Amino acid sequence: MDVSRLGTTAFMTSSQPSAAVSFEEGNQDTNSAKGNNKRSVTVNKKRYDYYPWGPNNLLVNEMIDLYRSNGDVMNLVQTRADFLFGSGVGWFKHSMDGKDLVMTPYTDAKIKQFDELNDLHALANGQMTYLVETGNVFMNHSREDGKLTLSIRDSLTCRAVVAKGAAVDTWLLAPDWSNQKNVVAVPAYSEKTKDAPETILQLKRQQSGQFYYGFAIWWAAQKWIRLANRIPDFHNNGLDTEYNANKICRVAEAYIDKFGGDTDESKDKFRDDFYKSVDEILFNKEGKRRVIFDECAMGTDGKMVPYIEFENIPTSLTGKEYSELYNIAVTAFANASGILSGLAGVSDGKVLGGSGSELRVSAEYQQFYRTPRERQVIESYWNRHIKRELQLPDDVFFGFKNILLETLDKEKSGSSKKTTSGTTAGEEEKADSKQTGDKKQDSQKTTTKTSGK
């Protein structure tokens, strides 16, 4: 068991049960070639062996750079985060109305006091953003005068100290891991360290081979993203060069001999100047076109071949093939993003388009069938750690609110809200729903069937 000191408070950073399995060389992760390139850094005269994120320790940085390089990828990933966030989050009191679960918004003095230091919606928004972009969320718990302040550490700044037991017990923070300076060691959040002045708690989905770091699902499409990024460059260059060589400039050798001077050097200079002037005449210095120059001899009949003649080359490559390839690439990383592509604005008008009713069904499918597992990661954090911190009642839980599209004759705003928590979900009923005798719908009102529909 290790004891670390932060400020004036000493606390234990790890405590493994005596029966826990321990690895002498530490746990391994498929992010780093089976852990054969662990690195070390010294913080306050103490050496830490840390586990690199990727063989060069910059995998997450490279993926975020790739992410920023393609607007369609950003659109897809952000759309997934939008669906996860829905119309917001909150604390809800759970109760039963017959067989239906009723979720009522809840607040009390402790929640209000907590909200003075922490923006619940901003934190939840950040958690989902980091989760879909990097596969990890690093929650920073800061305690001062008995008050807990939460913040989110950028995934690019966090690295794990090699763990020999079942969990990472120390995290290293650095503003730039390509230049290991100003590194800070922070203990991992645990039952032993929860009251420490500063701790880090990692949130991620469980994935095979990912002991230290999560892996965002869209990363698997990185080859398609790199391929798609080549298409705009191709077209940009194509506008400069008209895609391929499109003209032959035939020049009689006698023209060079007559006007180029008496020496080889003067003829070479005249030839270069002539070629440049042809480029300026044809293209007026716009772009970098390709012209083939062909110096010709006299004709067999003794007649002089015209000094200068231009012949067009039919352009067989227009770039259409590459545009079609781009659409294929967009579809590929749309599938890899975990979002129904028709919802993300990447439709090519043929394959991914749909009517309004189809989009509505897709949106509801996305919210209720493609979000629960990632939402569970976030919900578990608030319900396991912060709920206890706030000493909330047993029947109060953190949950999400979805957005349901509605026709205007049913709902003037065009949408209604639906709260979800764990495996249960329901739409917020209007205050007078019971008075009007409206029938409760399973999985479509604040009251939901406990059967999980």
Order of alpha helices (4+ residues) and beta strands (2+ residues): beta-beta-beta-beta-alpha-alpha-beta-beta-alpha-alpha-beta-beta-beta-beta-beta-beta-alpha-beta-alpha-alpha-beta-beta-alpha-alpha-alpha-alpha-beta-beta-beta-alpha-beta
